Amino acid sequence: MSIQNTEELVTRLQKLGVSENKAKESVANKKLRKNVELILDGVQVEVDKPTGTLLFSLASQITPKAAPHAKFISDAIIRGDIQSTAQLSAGIKFAETHSSDVSLNCAEFKKACGIGVTVSRDDIVKYVSCLLQGLGSELTEKRYSLLGAILGKTRAGQGVENAPEDVKSFANERLKWANPAIVKEVVDEQMLTLLGPKDERDAPKKVPKAKKEAKQALTKKDSEPEINIADEKVVADLLDRMFYEGEMAKLHKPGGNPQIDPALMEQHLKETRGQVLTRFPPEPNGLLHIGHAKAINVDFGYARVHKGSCCLRYDDTNPEAEEERYFTSILENVQWLGFEPSRVTHSSDYFQRLYDVAVDLIKRDLAYVDHSTGAEIKEQRGGENRGPRFDSPYRNRPVKESLREFERMKNGEYEEGEAVLRMKMDMQNGNPQFWDLVAYRVLKAAHHRTGTKWVIYPTYDFTHCLVDSFENITHSLCTLEFRLSRESYYWLCDAARVYKPVQFEFGRLSITNTVLSKRKLLKLVNQGLVRNWDDPRLYTLVGLRRRGFPPQAINAFVRELGVTTSNSTIRASRLENKVREYLNETTDRVMAVMDPLPVIISNLPEDYEEILEIPNHPRIPSKGKHKTIFSSKIYIDREDFRPEGSKDYYRLAPGKNLGLLQVPYPIRYESHTTDHDGHVVAVRCRYENDLEKFSKPKTYVQWLSQRHCMNIEARMYNSLFLHENPNEVQPDFLADINPDSLQIKEQAKVEANFANYAQKALEAIEAGGLKYVRTKVEKEMATDAELKCVEELKFQFLRIGYFVVDPLSDLENGKIVASKIVGLKEDKGKQN
């Protein structure tokens, strides 16, 4: 008998070992309460805490398909047959494969759940020993920081590919039934034996305290420990952690997903040989953005970590919106991030096969041609007011009639909107993805690849799961907006009687201070508010690439976030921090001034010159040094001088001296001149090299010799929008455009030595067998070839920020356009 009283339910849950707060939360959740009642109805005896914990887990995890067999599973828990969460998960999966009117076979159930399987400690010790030996020098170098990844491998039964056959057999068949606590204990013991106790090498690196303003700007969730993301091994380790820890560590092995017909799995394994196969399936109707960088890392990364393969599949079922440049750019973006597809496919490769499946569904009365209008279909599904749902008047038309009408659709006898093919699903199901989804529509548009062969095109809902099946995908990884589609995905695979992959949804990545929707990005481009899709202020991947964001930093950013089952919006500053960390380790330092102010050093001869050597990187001697010349006439940045000083201003001003980076002595203010508008046009100073003692300056700034520098155009990029969420601004997001998102410094200057970098880049391009090309039109998108010519030319302009040479530059003639990538950490609040 069902327990209706809330207090009684809470009390019963507490007797299972559930805390009072958790019990109340569970009972308040309508869906979970129903499961709790279902499970508790079958518990008529007192149970100990471990058993109670498993029973509550059953209530939390049981699926609608397994629910009819809940009593069978709970009895197995109470008897002590099921003793671990792994066995419980296996029991639920087993129950899902049996209809509600079929009793579970006890022997088959026990086999599926590993009941009675013996896992000795010796077996675990032998497996862990092989696992740790296989890590080799990596374990010695990374020591205890690998613990999480190692435990992830034990949960997946991985890491022993080169071990003896008995160990591999144990890992594949029996390890999953081992007690996790014993596995952890064995891992700890063997790591202690191999590495000794933890010492200072295992202590987390201390992170310098951030400034107060930075602390206030970041939430706890936004902060993360600093790591050297310029180290390829570190970034690769982050990829391992994405999949060996958290939700994705729980995903099935190939062959572990039940099928409506076991023969389908047999054929699948025969064709794939048990390999993990994933795919990255973008629609070629726009360019990729930062959110896709996460999807690319998940799709390609999961396959890479599990020694499988990932293909790039263009979901090209909407010919009206597809363009060649989108196809090209998507592949270039994937490769730029460091991944290579195992093959490139298109949904259009399968148009005939998809059509054949549709015909087969009609023949088996699982699909029908509907002549309802779009508005009528919407009303059938409940309309705007979510009223009662009802069947289309065409739903039960004769099969022969639908076959004839579908043939007429294919032959172009209907115009767009006059007929669609709908799947006969379940209009009364609570999931909107079961309301007789459209499988085909008439679309009289030439296709990028098939030309005018087809005038009907399959929808995403029909195409996606079937092509996953045709390509033997083992793990169909997608973002959370497709959660409701999972059940219809499975329904269609079963209805079509084809192999059924497993769909897993992960949280989508969003970034503050930008927009990512294709519609809004297109609006920005079409209205001329940005240069093009690759404008450095956009978070498209082509925009970030042109901005100078290194792919290694983007990968480290998304990998550190990990894979969760909830959507997240991350502050743009967190991505910028990753970029800054990478560039800090990899870029040469040069001096530049954005707004040059002439300084004349009065006590040096007119022709005075002194050669100075400047380290290319202060902490990496191997990067070498370069020479620059100090002379009697220099430039400093205009912001480093004030005609009136103050106690809290430490740069050049009346009565103050100023240090020049790498110059032995400071300069001291003498006078300045202005134009007729009162603007300072020059400053006279004294070089304090003739004093036995001089007061040490409180600030050192960058400078340039007027005779030994070159002109550049510097583009200072800031956030395109003023607020974190532009979509909340009224009347629309366009009202939030930041008028100062781009500032162009046409008179900026940089060390003359900068020309050497340009020359070396040209020599490297030629040595690589490439031809130097550049973007010649301001609003044209830079090509992959043009970006490759300049994207390694990244520098830290001392005290200003990190810059990259833009493809608009003419390296051959020394005309440089440099774009600011990110500022230095000290940029915020720099007042003195």
C-alpha positions in Angstrom: 0.0 0.0 0.0 1.3 3.4 -0.9 2.6 5.7 1.9 0.7 9.0 1.5 1.7 10.7 4.8 4.7 13.0 4.4 5.9 12.6 8.0 5.8 8.8 7.7 7.8 8.9 4.5 10.4 11.1 6.1 10.6 8.8 9.1 10.9 5.7 6.9 13.8 7.3 4.9 15.6 8.3 8.1 15.4 4.6 9.2 17.3 3.8 6.0 20.1 6.1 7.1 19.0 9.2 5.1 19.5 12.5 7.0 16.4 14.5 8.0 17.2 17.3 5.6 17.8 15.0 2.7 14.7 13.0 3.5 12.5 16.1 3.5 14.1 17.3 0.2 13.4 14.0 -1.4 9.8 13.9 -0.3 9.3 17.4 -1.6 10.5 16.4 -5.0 7.4 15.0 -6.8 9.3 12.7 -9.2 11.6 11.4 -6.4 8.8 11.0 -4.0 7.0 8.7 -6.4 10.1 6.5 -6.6 10.6 6.6 -2.8 7.0 5.4 -2.2 7.6 2.6 -4.8 10.7 1.3 -3.1 9.5 1.7 0.5 6.3 -0.2 -0.4 8.5 -3.3 -0.9 10.6 -2.9 2.3 8.8 -4.7 5.1 11.9 -5.5 7.3 14.4 -3.5 9.2 17.7 -3.0 7.3 21.2 -1.9 8.2 22.6 1.4 7.0 24.6 0.1 3.9 21.5 -1.7 2.7 19.4 1.4 3.4 21.8 3.6 1.4 21.5 1.2 -1.6 17.7 1.3 -1.4 17.7 5.1 -1.4 20.1 5.0 -4.3 17.7 2.8 -6.1 14.9 5.3 -5.5 17.1 8.1 -6.8 18.4 6.3 -9.9 15.7 4.0 -11.1 14.4 4.9 -14.6 10.8 4.7 -15.9 11.8 1.6 -18.0 13.2 -0.2 -14.9 10.5 0.9 -12.5 8.1 -2.1 -13.1 11.0 -4.3 -11.7 11.7 -2.1 -8.7 10.6 -4.8 -6.2 12.8 -7.4 -7.8 15.8 -5.1 -7.5 15.0 -4.0 -3.9 14.6 -7.6 -2.8 18.0 -8.4 -4.3 19.4 -5.5 -2.2 17.7 -6.7 1.0 18.9 -10.3 0.5 22.5 -9.0 0.2 22.9 -10.0 -3.5 23.5 -6.4 -4.5 26.2 -4.9 -2.3 27.6 -2.0 -4.4 26.6 0.9 -6.5 28.2 -0.7 -9.5 26.0 -3.8 -9.1 22.9 -1.6 -8.5 23.6 0.4 -11.8 24.0 -2.9 -13.7 20.7 -4.2 -12.2 18.8 -1.1 -13.3 20.3 -1.3 -16.8 19.4 -5.0 -17.0 15.8 -4.2 -15.9 15.5 -1.5 -18.6 16.0 -4.2 -21.3 12.9 -6.1 -20.1 9.4 -5.0 -20.7 7.0 -4.5 -17.7 5.0 -7.7 -18.4 8.1 -10.0 -18.4 9.5 -11.4 -15.2 13.3 -11.1 -14.8 15.3 -14.2 -15.0 17.1 -14.6 -11.7 20.2 -16.3 -13.1 20.6 -13.8 -15.9 20.1 -10.9 -13.5 22.8 -12.2 -11.2 25.2 -12.6 -14.1 24.5 -9.1 -15.4 25.1 -7.7 -11.9 28.2 -9.7 -11.0 26.5 -11.3 -8.1 28.6 -14.2 -6.9 31.7 -12.9 -8.8 34.8 -13.3 -6.6 37.3 -10.4 -6.7 40.3 -11.2 -4.6 42.7 -8.6 -3.2 45.5 -10.4 -5.0 43.7 -9.8 -8.3 43.4 -6.1 -7.5 47.1 -5.9 -6.4 48.2 -7.5 -9.7 46.1 -5.1 -11.8 47.2 -2.0 -9.9 50.8 -3.1 -10.2 50.5 -3.4 -14.0 48.6 0.0 -14.2 51.3 1.8 -12.3 54.2 0.2 -14.2 52.5 1.2 -17.4 52.7 4.9 -16.4 56.5 4.7 -16.3 58.4 8.0 -16.0 55.1 9.9 -15.9 54.4 8.6 -12.4 57.9 9.5 -11.3 57.5 13.1 -12.6 54.0 13.8 -11.6 53.8 11.7 -8.5 50.7 12.0 -6.3 49.1 14.6 -8.7 48.2 11.6 -10.9 46.1 9.9 -8.1 42.8 11.2 -9.5 43.5 10.0 -13.0 44.7 6.6 -11.7 41.5 6.1 -9.8 39.6 7.1 -12.9 41.4 4.4 -14.8 40.6 1.8 -12.2 36.9 2.7 -12.4 37.1 2.3 -16.2 39.3 -0.8 -16.1 41.9 0.9 -18.2 45.6 1.4 -18.3 46.7 -2.2 -18.7 46.7 -2.5 -22.5 50.2 -4.0 -22.5 49.7 -6.3 -19.4 49.4 -10.1 -19.4 46.2 -11.5 -20.8 44.9 -12.6 -17.3 45.2 -9.0 -16.0 43.5 -7.6 -19.1 40.7 -10.2 -18.7 40.3 -9.2 -15.0 40.2 -5.5 -15.9 37.5 -6.0 -18.5 35.3 -8.6 -16.8 35.6 -8.5 -13.0 37.3 -5.3 -11.8 34.0 -3.4 -12.0 32.6 -5.6 -9.2 35.5 -4.9 -6.9 35.0 -2.9 -3.7 36.1 0.7 -4.5 37.4 1.2 -1.0 39.8 -1.8 -1.4 40.9 -0.6 -4.8 41.7 2.8 -3.4 43.5 1.2 -0.5 45.7 -0.9 -2.8 46.5 2.1 -5.0 47.5 4.1 -2.0 49.7 1.3 -0.7 51.5 0.7 -4.0 52.0 4.5 -4.7 53.5 4.8 -1.2 55.9 1.9 -1.9 57.0 3.3 -5.3 57.1 7.0 -4.4 57.6 7.2 -0.7 55.6 9.5 1.6 54.3 12.8 0.2 56.9 15.7 0.4 57.3 19.2 -0.8 57.1 18.0 -4.4 53.5 17.1 -3.8 52.4 20.3 -2.1 50.2 22.4 -4.2 51.9 25.5 -5.6 51.2 28.6 -3.6 49.2 31.2 -5.5 50.1 34.8 -4.8 47.3 36.7 -3.1 45.3 38.6 -5.6 44.6 42.3 -5.1 41.5 43.2 -3.2 39.6 44.3 -6.3 40.4 41.0 -8.0 39.1 39.1 -5.0 35.9 40.9 -5.1 35.6 40.4 -8.9 35.9 36.6 -8.6 33.6 34.1 -6.9 35.1 31.0 -5.3 33.9 29.1 -8.3 35.9 31.3 -10.6 39.2 30.9 -8.9 41.6 28.2 -9.7 45.2 27.2 -8.9 47.9 28.3 -11.3 49.6 25.7 -13.5 52.1 26.0 -16.3 49.7 25.6 -19.2 52.6 26.2 -21.7 53.7 22.6 -20.7 52.1 20.2 -23.2 52.1 17.4 -20.6 50.2 19.5 -18.2 47.5 20.3 -20.7 47.3 16.6 -21.8 46.9 15.7 -18.1 44.0 18.1 -17.9 42.4 16.1 -20.7 42.7 12.9 -18.8 41.2 14.4 -15.8 38.1 15.5 -17.8 37.2 11.9 -18.5 38.7 9.9 -15.6 37.0 12.0 -13.0 33.4 13.1 -12.6 30.4 12.1 -14.6 32.2 10.9 -17.7 34.2 8.4 -15.8 30.9 6.5 -15.4 30.1 6.1 -19.1 29.8 2.6 -20.5 32.5 0.7 -22.4 31.8 -0.2 -26.0 29.3 -3.0 -26.0 27.8 -2.0 -22.7 24.7 -0.3 -24.1 21.6 -2.6 -24.4 19.9 -3.1 -27.8 16.4 -4.0 -28.8 18.0 -7.0 -30.6 21.3 -8.4 -29.4 22.3 -9.1 -33.0 22.6 -5.4 -33.5 25.3 -5.2 -30.8 27.1 -8.2 -32.2 27.3 -6.6 -35.6 28.4 -3.3 -34.1 31.3 -4.8 -32.2 32.3 -6.8 -35.2 32.6 -3.6 -37.3 34.2 -1.5 -34.6 36.3 -4.1 -32.8 35.2 -2.6 -29.5 36.8 0.8 -30.2 35.4 4.1 -28.8 33.9 6.1 -31.6 32.6 9.7 -31.2 31.8 12.5 -33.6 31.7 16.3 -33.6 28.6 17.2 -35.6 28.3 21.0 -36.2 25.8 22.5 -38.6 27.6 24.4 -41.4 25.4 27.4 -41.2 27.7 29.7 -39.1 31.1 29.8 -37.5 32.1 28.1 -34.3 32.4 30.0 -31.0 34.0 29.4 -27.6 31.2 27.0 -26.6 32.1 24.8 -29.5 35.7 24.7 -28.1 34.4 22.8 -25.1 32.3 20.4 -27.4 35.4 19.8 -29.5 37.5 18.9 -26.5 34.8 16.6 -25.2 34.1 14.8 -28.5 37.7 14.5 -29.7 39.2 14.3 -26.2 37.0 11.4 -25.0 38.0 9.4 -28.0 41.7 10.3 -27.7 41.9 9.4 -24.0 40.2 6.0 -24.7 42.4 5.3 -27.7 39.4 5.6 -30.1 38.6 7.9 -32.9 36.4 10.9 -33.6 35.1 12.0 -36.9 34.0 15.5 -38.0 30.4 15.2 -39.4 28.8 18.2 -41.0 25.1 18.1 -40.2 24.2 19.6 -43.6 20.4 19.1 -43.8 19.5 22.8 -44.2 20.8 23.9 -47.6 19.3 27.4 -47.4 21.8 28.4 -44.7 24.9 26.5 -45.6 27.9 28.1 -47.3 31.3 26.7 -48.4 33.2 29.1 -46.0 31.4 27.5 -43.0 32.5 24.0 -44.0 36.1 25.2 -44.5 36.3 27.3 -41.3 34.9 24.5 -39.1 37.6 22.1 -40.1 40.3 24.7 -39.8 39.1 25.5 -36.2 39.2 21.9 -35.2 42.7 21.5 -36.5 43.8 24.8 -34.9 42.7 23.5 -31.5 45.0 20.5 -32.0 42.6 17.8 -33.1 42.6 15.8 -36.4 39.3 14.1 -37.4 39.7 10.4 -38.2 37.5 11.2 -41.2 35.2 13.9 -42.4 31.6 12.9 -43.2 28.3 14.6 -44.0 24.8 13.8 -43.1 24.1 14.2 -46.8 26.2 11.1 -47.4 23.3 9.2 -46.0 20.3 11.0 -47.7 19.3 7.9 -49.7 19.6 5.6 -46.7 17.7 8.0 -44.5 14.9 8.1 -47.1 14.8 4.3 -47.2 14.4 4.3 -43.4 11.5 6.8 -43.7 9.8 4.6 -46.3 10.2 1.5 -44.0 8.7 3.4 -41.1 5.7 4.3 -43.2 5.2 0.7 -44.3 5.2 -0.4 -40.7 2.7 2.4 -39.8 5.2 4.3 -37.7 5.2 7.4 -39.9 2.6 9.3 -41.9 2.3 12.2 -44.4 0.6 15.2 -42.8 -0.9 18.2 -44.7 -1.6 20.2 -41.6 -0.1 23.7 -41.6 2.6 24.8 -39.2 0.0 26.6 -37.1 -2.3 23.6 -37.0 0.5 21.3 -35.9 1.3 23.8 -33.1 -2.4 23.6 -32.0 -2.3 19.8 -32.1 0.6 20.0 -29.6 -1.3 22.2 -27.2 -0.8 25.6 -28.7 0.3 28.8 -26.9 -1.9 28.1 -23.9 -0.7 24.5 -23.5 -4.1 23.1 -23.9 -5.1 19.5 -24.6 -3.1 17.7 -27.3 -4.8 15.8 -30.1 -3.9 13.7 -33.1 -3.6 15.1 -36.6 -6.6 14.2 -38.8 -4.0 12.6 -41.2 -2.4 10.4 -38.5 -4.4 7.3 -39.2 -4.5 7.5 -43.0 -3.9 4.2 -44.8 -0.2 3.2 -45.1 -0.5 3.1 -49.0 -1.8 6.6 -49.0 1.2 7.9 -47.0 3.6 6.0 -49.2 2.0 7.6 -52.3 2.0 11.1 -50.7 5.7 10.7 -49.6 6.6 9.8 -53.1 4.8 12.9 -54.4 6.8 15.0 -51.8 10.0 13.5 -53.1 9.0 14.2 -56.8 8.4 17.9 -56.0 4.6 17.8 -56.4 4.1 19.8 -53.2 5.3 23.3 -52.3 7.1 24.1 -49.1 4.6 23.9 -46.1 2.0 21.8 -48.0 3.2 18.4 -46.7 5.5 16.9 -44.1 6.4 13.4 -42.9 5.8 12.9 -39.2 6.7 10.0 -37.0 3.9 8.3 -35.2 5.1 8.6 -31.7 3.0 9.4 -28.6 1.0 12.7 -28.6 0.0 12.2 -24.9 3.5 11.7 -23.6 4.7 14.4 -21.3 7.9 14.8 -23.3 7.4 17.3 -26.2 10.0 15.3 -28.2 7.3 12.6 -28.6 4.6 14.7 -30.1 4.9 13.2 -33.6 8.1 14.9 -34.6 8.6 16.0 -38.3 11.0 13.7 -40.1 10.9 15.3 -43.6 9.9 18.6 -45.0 9.7 20.0 -48.5 12.6 22.4 -49.2 13.1 23.4 -52.9 16.7 24.6 -52.5 19.9 23.4 -54.1 22.1 21.5 -51.7 25.8 22.3 -51.4 26.8 18.7 -52.2 23.8 17.0 -53.8 22.6 19.8 -56.0 19.0 19.6 -57.0 18.6 15.8 -56.6 16.5 16.2 -53.5 13.6 18.6 -52.8 12.8 17.0 -49.4 15.2 17.1 -46.6 15.3 15.2 -43.3 15.1 17.1 -40.0 17.7 17.2 -37.3 15.5 15.0 -35.0 15.3 12.3 -37.7 18.8 12.6 -39.0 21.0 12.9 -36.0 20.4 9.6 -34.2 20.2 7.5 -37.4 23.5 8.8 -38.7 25.1 8.2 -35.3 23.9 4.6 -35.7 25.1 4.3 -39.4 28.5 5.5 -38.3 28.6 3.1 -35.3 29.1 5.9 -32.8 29.5 4.5 -29.3 29.0 7.7 -27.3 26.8 10.4 -28.7 28.0 13.4 -26.6 25.9 16.6 -26.7 24.9 19.6 -24.7 22.0 19.7 -22.2 19.4 21.3 -24.5 19.1 17.9 -26.1 18.2 16.1 -22.8 14.6 15.7 -23.8 15.7 14.4 -27.2 17.4 11.5 -25.6 14.2 9.4 -25.3 13.1 10.2 -28.9 16.6 9.4 -30.0 16.3 6.0 -28.5 12.7 5.6 -29.8 13.7 6.2 -33.4 16.7 3.9 -33.3 14.5 1.1 -31.9 11.7 1.9 -34.3 14.1 1.7 -37.3 15.5 -1.5 -35.9 19.1 -0.2 -36.1 22.0 -0.1 -33.6 21.4 2.4 -30.8 24.3 4.5 -29.5 24.2 6.0 -26.0 23.5 9.7 -25.7 25.2 11.7 -22.9 24.5 15.3 -22.2 26.9 17.7 -20.6 26.6 21.4 -19.6 27.0 24.0 -22.3 29.7 26.7 -21.8 28.7 30.4 -22.0 30.9 33.4 -21.4 30.0 36.8 -19.9 30.2 40.1 -21.8 29.4 38.6 -25.2 26.7 36.9 -27.3 27.1 33.5 -28.9 23.9 32.9 -30.8 24.4 32.8 -34.6 21.4 35.1 -35.2 22.9 37.8 -32.9 26.4 37.4 -34.3 25.1 37.8 -37.8 23.2 40.9 -36.8 26.5 42.5 -35.4 28.3 41.6 -38.7 25.5 42.8 -41.0 25.0 46.1 -39.2 28.7 46.8 -39.4 29.1 46.9 -35.6 32.0 44.5 -35.9 34.4 44.0 -38.8 33.4 40.4 -39.7 33.0 37.0 -38.0 36.6 37.1 -37.1 36.5 40.5 -35.4 38.8 40.1 -32.3 36.0 41.4 -30.0 33.8 38.4 -30.8 34.1 35.0 -29.1 33.9 33.1 -32.3 36.9 30.8 -32.6 38.1 32.7 -35.7 37.8 35.9 -33.7 39.7 34.6 -30.8 42.4 33.2 -33.1 42.8 36.6 -34.8 42.8 38.3 -31.4 45.8 36.1 -30.6 44.3 33.7 -28.0 46.5 30.6 -28.1 44.7 27.3 -28.7 46.7 25.8 -25.8 45.1 28.4 -23.5 41.6 27.8 -24.8 42.0 24.0 -24.4 43.4 24.4 -20.8 40.5 26.7 -20.0 37.8 24.3 -21.0 39.6 21.3 -19.6 40.0 22.9 -16.2 36.3 23.6 -16.1 35.7 19.9 -16.6 32.5 18.2 -17.7 29.4 18.7 -15.6 25.7 18.1 -16.1 24.7 21.7 -15.6 25.1 24.7 -17.8 27.6 27.3 -16.7 28.3 30.9 -17.5 32.0 31.7 -16.9 33.4 35.2 -16.5 35.4 36.3 -19.6 38.2 37.3 -17.2 38.8 33.7 -16.4 39.5 32.8 -20.0 41.7 35.9 -20.3 43.7 34.7 -17.2 44.5 31.4 -19.0 45.6 33.3 -22.0 47.8 35.6 -19.9 49.3 32.6 -18.1 50.3 31.0 -21.4 51.7 34.1 -23.0 53.6 35.0 -19.8 55.6 31.8 -20.3 56.0 31.9 -24.1 56.4 35.5 -25.4 59.4 37.7 -25.9 59.5 41.1 -24.2 59.9 44.3 -26.2 59.3 48.0 -25.4 56.6 50.0 -27.1 54.8 53.3 -26.4 51.2 53.8 -27.4 51.1 57.6 -27.2 54.7 58.8 -27.7 55.8 61.9 -25.7 59.2 63.2 -26.7 61.8 63.6 -23.9 65.1 65.5 -24.4 67.9 64.6 -22.0 69.6 67.9 -21.6 73.0 66.8 -20.1 73.7 64.2 -22.8 75.4 65.1 -26.1 73.1 65.3 -29.1 74.7 62.3 -30.7 74.9 60.2 -27.5 74.1 56.5 -27.9 74.5 53.6 -25.5 73.9 50.0 -26.5 71.9 48.0 -24.0 71.2 44.3 -23.8 67.6 43.4 -22.8 66.5 39.9 -21.9 63.9 38.5 -24.2 62.3 36.8 -21.1 63.3 37.7 -17.5 62.9 34.1 -16.2 63.9 32.1 -19.2 67.6 32.8 -20.1 67.5 30.4 -23.0 65.4 32.8 -24.9 68.4 35.0 -25.1 68.7 38.8 -25.3 68.3 41.6 -27.9 70.1 44.9 -28.2 68.5 48.3 -28.1 70.0 51.8 -28.1 69.6 54.5 -25.4 70.1 58.0 -26.7 69.7 61.6 -25.7 66.2 61.9 -27.3 63.7 59.3 -26.2 60.0 58.6 -26.1 58.0 57.7 -23.1 54.2 57.0 -23.0 52.2 60.2 -22.5 50.4 58.6 -19.5 53.7 58.4 -17.7 54.0 62.2 -17.3 51.9 64.8 -15.5 52.6 68.5 -15.6 51.5 68.7 -12.0 52.7 66.1 -9.5 51.1 64.8 -6.3 52.3 62.7 -3.4 50.6 59.6 -4.6 51.9 59.9 -8.2 55.2 58.1 -8.8 56.0 58.6 -12.4 57.5 61.7 -14.2 56.4 65.1 -12.9 57.9 68.3 -11.6 60.2 67.6 -8.7 60.3 63.8 -9.4 62.6 61.4 -11.1 61.7 58.4 -13.2 63.4 55.0 -13.8 63.8 53.8 -17.4 63.8 50.0 -17.8 67.3 48.5 -18.3 68.9 52.0 -18.2 71.5 52.4 -15.4 70.4 55.8 -14.1 67.0 57.6 -13.8 66.0 60.9 -15.4 64.7 63.9 -13.5 62.2 66.5 -14.6 63.5 70.0 -15.6 60.8 71.5 -17.8 58.2 70.9 -20.4 56.7 72.8 -23.4 53.1 73.0 -24.6 51.4 73.9 -27.8 48.8 76.7 -28.2 46.1 74.4 -26.9 48.0 73.7 -23.7 48.9 70.1 -24.7 52.4 69.0 -23.6 54.6 68.4 -26.7 58.0 67.7 -25.1 59.7 67.3 -21.7 63.3 68.2 -20.8 65.0 66.0 -18.2 68.4 65.5 -16.7 70.1 62.1 -16.7 71.2 61.5 -13.1 74.5 59.7 -14.1 76.7 62.5 -12.7 75.5 62.2 -9.1 77.3 60.1 -6.5 74.0 59.3 -5.0 70.6 59.7 -6.5 67.2 59.0 -5.0 66.0 55.6 -6.2 62.9 56.1 -8.4 59.7 54.5 -7.3 58.7 53.5 -10.8 60.4 52.2 -13.9 58.8 52.7 -17.3 59.4 51.6 -20.9 60.9 54.0 -23.4 62.2 54.2 -26.9 65.1 56.0 -28.6 63.7 58.5 -31.1 66.3 57.5 -33.6 65.9 53.8 -33.2 62.3 52.9 -33.2 59.6 52.1 -35.8 56.0 53.1 -36.3 53.2 50.6 -35.8 49.4 50.8 -35.6 48.2 49.4 -32.3 44.6 48.2 -31.9 43.4 48.2 -28.3 40.5 45.8 -27.9 38.2 45.8 -24.9 34.9 44.1 -24.2 32.3 44.6 -26.9 29.6 44.9 -24.3 29.3 47.0 -21.2 27.4 44.4 -19.0 28.1 40.8 -18.2 24.8 39.7 -19.7 24.0 41.9 -22.8 20.8 39.9 -23.4 19.2 41.5 -20.3 19.7 45.1 -21.6 16.6 46.9 -23.0 15.5 47.3 -25.7 17.9 44.7 -26.9 21.6 43.6 -26.7 22.6 46.2 -29.3 21.9 48.9 -26.8 24.8 47.5 -24.6 27.6 48.0 -27.2 30.7 49.5 -25.6 31.7 52.6 -27.6 35.3 52.2 -26.5 35.6 48.5 -27.4 38.2 49.4 -30.0 40.8 52.2 -29.8 43.3 52.6 -32.6 46.7 54.1 -31.8 48.0 55.2 -35.2 51.2 56.9 -33.8 52.3 54.0 -31.6 56.0 53.0 -31.8 58.0 49.9 -30.9 61.7 49.1 -30.7 63.5 49.0 -34.1 64.5 45.4 -33.3 60.9 44.5 -34.0 61.7 44.5 -37.7 64.0 41.5 -37.0 61.0 39.5 -35.8 59.1 40.3 -39.0 62.1 39.2 -41.1 62.6 36.0 -39.2 58.9 35.2 -39.7 59.2 35.7 -43.4 62.3 33.4 -43.5 60.4 30.8 -41.5 57.4 30.9 -43.9 59.7 30.5 -46.9 61.6 27.7 -45.2 58.3 25.9 -44.5 57.5 25.9 -48.2 54.7 28.4 -47.8 54.1 31.7 -49.5 53.6 34.9 -47.5 50.1 36.3 -47.8 48.2 39.0 -46.0 44.7 40.4 -45.6 44.5 43.5 -47.8 40.9 44.6 -47.1 39.9 45.8 -43.6 36.5 44.0 -43.5 37.6 40.8 -45.1 38.0 37.7 -43.0 41.6 36.5 -42.7 42.2 33.2 -44.2 43.8 30.2 -42.5 47.0 30.8 -44.6 47.1 34.5 -43.7 46.7 33.8 -40.0 49.4 31.2 -40.0 51.9 33.8 -41.4 51.6 36.0 -38.3 49.9 34.2 -35.4 53.2 33.1 -33.9 54.3 36.8 -33.7 53.1 37.4 -30.2 54.9 39.7 -27.7 54.6 41.3 -24.3 54.8 45.0 -24.8 56.4 45.9 -21.4 53.9 47.4 -18.9 51.2 47.5 -21.5 50.0 44.0 -22.4 50.3 41.1 -24.8 50.0 41.8 -28.5 49.8 39.8 -31.8 50.7 41.0 -35.3 47.4 41.2 -37.3 47.2 39.7 -40.9 46.6 43.3 -42.2 50.3 43.9 -41.6 52.6 44.1 -44.5 55.7 42.3 -43.1 57.7 42.7 -46.3 57.5 46.5 -46.2 57.6 46.8 -42.4 54.0 48.1 -41.9 52.8 46.5 -38.7 49.3 46.4 -37.2 49.5 45.0 -33.7 46.4 43.9 -31.8 46.2 43.8 -28.0 45.4 40.3 -26.9 45.0 40.9 -23.1 46.4 43.3 -20.7 48.9 42.6 -17.9 47.6 41.7 -14.5 48.6 45.1 -13.2 46.4 46.9 -15.8 43.4 47.2 -13.4 43.8 50.0 -11.0 47.2 51.2 -12.3 47.1 54.8 -11.0 50.6 55.6 -9.8 
